[in-house]
C-alpha cells in the first residue's frame, strides 16, 4: 500500500482567508510516495521533535508571520492513509483544532473547510511563512525537489525559492 501525501503546493491555501479554490484543488498537489520512504519518515520525526518551535511561534506570531499549518495523517474506513494540511490551528483547553485546507481522496466524511480535532503529537510536518520565507515545510521542499525540473510548474519553482 502507498501512503498518499496531499501536499498543498500553494502555501497561501493555508491562509484561511484565501478564496482561490482552484489553487487549492490543484491536481499537481497530490503526490504518491512509497510507504517505506525513509526521508519522509525522517521529516515526520523531525517535525514532531521540533514542534515546540512551531507552537511558540503560533502562540506569539511575530510581525510578518502567518499561514500556520500542520500536516496530519487521516486513515479512511478501508485503511488507506493520506496526509492533509490543516490551517487555522487553534488550541483550547489542550484540544487541537484545525481547518482542512485540501480535499481528501479517501475520506468522504471530511471536506475541505471542515474543522477537525487532531493530536498534535501525530503530525507529520508543520510550516508557517515568516517575511515571505517558508519556515518548516520540509515535506513540501523534499517532494518538490523530487519532481524533475522539467515537470515543475512555475508556481512550484516560486515556492522552492521561498525556502532558505
DOTORRO-725848 format. One record per residue (C-alpha): x, y, z; residue in three letters. Coordinates in pm, 1 decimal. Each point is the difference from the previous one (the first is absolute). Last residue first. Layout:
% DOTORRO-725848
{east:X north:Y up:Z type:ALA}
...
END
This chain:
% DOTORRO-725848
{east:1616.2 north:2938.8 up:271.8 type:UNK}
{east:-328.9 north:-119.8 up:-146.3 type:UNK}
{east:-214.6 north:247.2 up:-194.7 type:UNK}
{east:181.7 north:-83.0 up:-324.6 type:UNK}
{east:-152.2 north:-348.1 up:7.7 type:UNK}
{east:-338.7 north:171.3 up:4.3 type:UNK}
{east:81.5 north:195.8 up:-316.4 type:UNK}
{east:111.0 north:-316.7 up:-176.0 type:UNK}
{east:-328.1 north:-168.1 up:98.4 type:UNK}
{east:-197.5 north:297.4 up:-134.1 type:UNK}
{east:190.3 north:-15.9 up:-329.0 type:UNK}
{east:-101.7 north:-363.3 up:-26.7 type:UNK}
{east:253.0 north:-274.8 up:51.7 type:UNK}
{east:18.6 north:-278.8 up:-258.8 type:UNK}
{east:323.5 north:113.7 up:-168.5 type:UNK}
{east:165.5 north:37.2 up:340.9 type:UNK}
{east:-69.7 north:-363.3 up:88.0 type:UNK}
{east:-221.5 north:-30.7 up:309.8 type:UNK}
{east:208.0 north:-135.5 up:287.5 type:UNK}
{east:90.6 north:359.0 up:96.9 type:UNK}
{east:-370.6 north:77.8 up:26.2 type:UNK}
{east:-53.2 north:-298.8 up:227.2 type:UNK}
{east:288.2 north:95.5 up:227.6 type:UNK}
{east:-96.8 north:367.8 up:19.3 type:UNK}
{east:-362.1 north:-79.3 up:79.6 type:UNK}
{east:100.8 north:-262.6 up:256.4 type:UNK}
{east:234.5 north:247.6 up:169.4 type:UNK}
{east:-276.8 north:253.9 up:53.2 type:UNK}
{east:189.5 north:163.8 up:286.5 type:UNK}
{east:39.2 north:376.8 up:-32.6 type:UNK}
{east:-94.8 north:123.4 up:-345.5 type:UNK}
{east:121.4 north:346.7 up:-91.3 type:UNK}
{east:-219.3 north:300.5 up:-87.0 type:UNK}
{east:68.6 north:183.8 up:325.5 type:UNK}
{east:-72.6 north:-312.4 up:205.8 type:UNK}
{east:-227.2 north:-261.9 up:-156.4 type:UNK}
{east:-110.7 north:-297.8 up:204.8 type:UNK}
{east:63.8 north:-368.0 up:-6.9 type:UNK}
{east:-63.3 north:-332.2 up:166.7 type:UNK}
{east:61.5 north:-359.8 up:-96.5 type:UNK}
{east:-107.6 north:-355.6 up:86.5 type:UNK}
{east:-240.6 north:78.4 up:283.1 type:UNK}
{east:-81.8 north:-275.0 up:249.0 type:UNK}
{east:114.0 north:179.6 up:319.8 type:UNK}
{east:-241.5 north:284.0 up:-78.3 type:UNK}
{east:-299.4 north:-231.3 up:26.4 type:UNK}
{east:-287.4 north:125.7 up:-210.1 type:UNK}
{east:-347.6 north:148.3 up:34.0 type:UNK}
{east:-154.1 north:87.0 up:-334.0 type:UNK}
{east:-138.9 north:314.3 up:-154.9 type:UNK}
{east:-147.5 north:-52.6 up:-343.8 type:UNK}
{east:115.2 north:239.9 up:-272.8 type:UNK}
{east:85.9 north:-271.4 up:-251.5 type:UNK}
{east:-219.3 north:-298.4 up:71.8 type:UNK}
{east:17.2 north:-292.5 up:241.2 type:UNK}
{east:-262.5 north:-277.2 up:-21.6 type:UNK}
{east:115.0 north:-106.8 up:-344.7 type:UNK}
{east:338.5 north:-117.1 up:127.3 type:UNK}
{east:212.1 north:-146.3 up:-277.5 type:UNK}
{east:102.5 north:289.4 up:-223.2 type:UNK}
{east:-15.6 north:288.8 up:244.2 type:UNK}
{east:-51.4 north:354.3 up:-117.1 type:UNK}
{east:251.7 north:256.8 up:118.5 type:UNK}
{east:22.1 north:250.7 up:284.7 type:UNK}
{east:-185.1 north:-191.2 up:271.6 type:UNK}
{east:-48.0 north:242.6 up:288.5 type:UNK}
{east:189.9 north:-74.2 up:319.2 type:UNK}
{east:-82.9 north:-58.4 up:364.0 type:UNK}
{east:229.3 north:-119.4 up:280.1 type:UNK}
{east:-140.2 north:-73.1 up:348.1 type:UNK}
{east:207.3 north:97.9 up:305.2 type:UNK}
{east:-264.1 north:237.3 up:136.4 type:UNK}
{east:-7.5 north:180.8 up:-333.4 type:UNK}
{east:262.6 north:-38.0 up:-269.6 type:UNK}
{east:-68.0 north:158.5 up:-336.2 type:UNK}
{east:151.3 north:-63.5 up:-342.1 type:UNK}
{east:-161.9 north:197.4 up:-281.6 type:UNK}
{east:156.9 north:-240.2 up:-246.0 type:UNK}
{east:1.3 north:-378.3 up:-37.1 type:UNK}
{east:192.9 north:-170.0 up:-278.3 type:UNK}
{east:-82.5 north:-355.5 up:-94.5 type:UNK}
{east:194.3 north:-324.3 up:17.3 type:UNK}
{east:-175.8 north:-300.5 up:-143.7 type:UNK}
{east:-34.0 north:-344.7 up:149.6 type:UNK}
{east:-199.7 north:-286.2 up:-147.6 type:UNK}
{east:-152.4 north:-237.1 up:256.6 type:UNK}
{east:-343.4 north:-61.6 up:-153.6 type:UNK}
{east:-176.8 north:238.3 up:242.2 type:UNK}
{east:244.2 north:272.2 up:-97.9 type:UNK}
{east:314.8 north:89.4 up:192.1 type:UNK}
{east:90.3 north:364.8 up:36.2 type:UNK}
{east:358.3 north:110.6 up:52.9 type:UNK}
{east:60.9 north:365.3 up:95.4 type:UNK}
{east:206.9 north:270.4 up:-161.9 type:UNK}
{east:5.2 north:315.9 up:207.9 type:UNK}
{east:-64.2 north:357.4 up:-105.4 type:UNK}
{east:79.0 north:355.6 up:114.7 type:UNK}
{east:-61.5 north:245.7 up:-285.7 type:UNK}
{east:148.4 north:296.8 up:185.2 type:UNK}
{east:310.2 north:179.9 up:124.1 type:UNK}
{east:96.1 north:348.9 up:-124.7 type:UNK}
{east:7.9 north:153.7 up:347.3 type:UNK}
{east:48.9 north:-269.1 up:260.7 type:UNK}
{east:-246.2 north:-274.4 up:71.3 type:UNK}
{east:-41.9 north:-62.7 up:372.6 type:UNK}
{east:-191.4 north:-325.7 up:54.5 type:UNK}
{east:68.7 north:-129.9 up:-351.8 type:UNK}
{east:366.6 north:97.0 up:30.8 type:UNK}
{east:43.3 north:-194.2 up:325.2 type:UNK}
{east:-201.0 north:-292.0 up:-139.1 type:UNK}
{east:214.6 north:-26.4 up:-312.6 type:UNK}
{east:327.5 north:9.9 up:192.4 type:UNK}
{east:-138.8 north:-246.8 up:258.7 type:UNK}
{east:-82.7 north:-239.7 up:-289.2 type:UNK}
{east:367.5 north:-60.4 up:-79.9 type:UNK}
{east:-7.5 north:-367.4 up:103.0 type:UNK}
{east:-335.7 north:-58.2 up:-169.2 type:UNK}
{east:117.9 north:157.0 up:-324.9 type:UNK}
{east:332.8 north:-185.8 up:24.0 type:UNK}
{east:-179.8 north:-333.8 up:25.6 type:UNK}
{east:-220.9 north:87.9 up:-297.6 type:UNK}
{east:301.2 north:110.4 up:-209.5 type:UNK}
{east:185.7 north:-322.1 up:86.0 type:UNK}
{east:-300.1 north:-210.1 up:-109.9 type:UNK}
{east:-21.1 north:200.5 up:-322.3 type:UNK}
{east:371.3 north:-63.8 up:-52.7 type:UNK}
{east:-40.2 north:-373.5 up:62.7 type:UNK}
{east:-261.7 north:-47.7 up:-272.5 type:UNK}
{east:-127.4 north:-344.8 up:103.7 type:UNK}
{east:-368.1 north:60.7 up:-72.1 type:UNK}
{east:80.1 north:98.0 up:-355.2 type:UNK}
{east:-90.3 north:344.7 up:-116.9 type:UNK}
{east:-301.5 north:143.5 up:-174.9 type:UNK}
{east:-17.9 north:372.5 up:-62.4 type:UNK}
{east:-323.5 north:194.4 up:-15.7 type:UNK}
{east:55.9 north:375.5 up:-37.5 type:UNK}
{east:30.2 north:-36.0 up:-376.2 type:UNK}
{east:-377.3 north:-42.2 up:-6.0 type:UNK}
{east:-43.5 north:362.3 up:111.1 type:UNK}
{east:-313.5 north:12.6 up:212.8 type:UNK}
{east:138.8 north:268.3 up:232.7 type:UNK}
{east:94.1 north:216.1 up:-295.7 type:UNK}
{east:-346.1 north:-27.4 up:-149.8 type:UNK}
{east:-150.7 north:95.3 up:333.3 type:UNK}
{east:156.3 north:346.3 up:-0.6 type:UNK}
{east:-179.2 north:161.7 up:295.5 type:UNK}
{east:286.6 north:7.5 up:249.4 type:UNK}
{east:-105.6 north:131.8 up:340.6 type:UNK}
{east:81.4 north:-323.2 up:181.0 type:UNK}
{east:359.7 north:42.7 up:-107.9 type:UNK}
{east:131.4 north:-350.0 up:-54.8 type:UNK}
{east:-98.6 north:45.0 up:-365.9 type:UNK}
{east:272.2 north:261.1 up:-18.0 type:UNK}
{east:248.3 north:-281.3 up:1.0 type:UNK}
{east:-88.1 north:-110.0 up:-349.6 type:UNK}
{east:160.6 north:-342.1 up:-10.9 type:UNK}
{east:-261.6 north:-156.1 up:217.8 type:UNK}
{east:160.1 north:-335.5 up:57.4 type:UNK}
{east:-252.3 north:-277.1 up:13.1 type:UNK}
{east:228.9 north:-284.7 up:78.7 type:UNK}
{east:-142.6 north:-336.1 up:-84.4 type:UNK}
{east:158.8 north:-288.4 up:181.1 type:UNK}
{east:40.3 north:-296.7 up:-224.0 type:UNK}
{east:-119.0 north:-350.8 up:66.8 type:UNK}
END
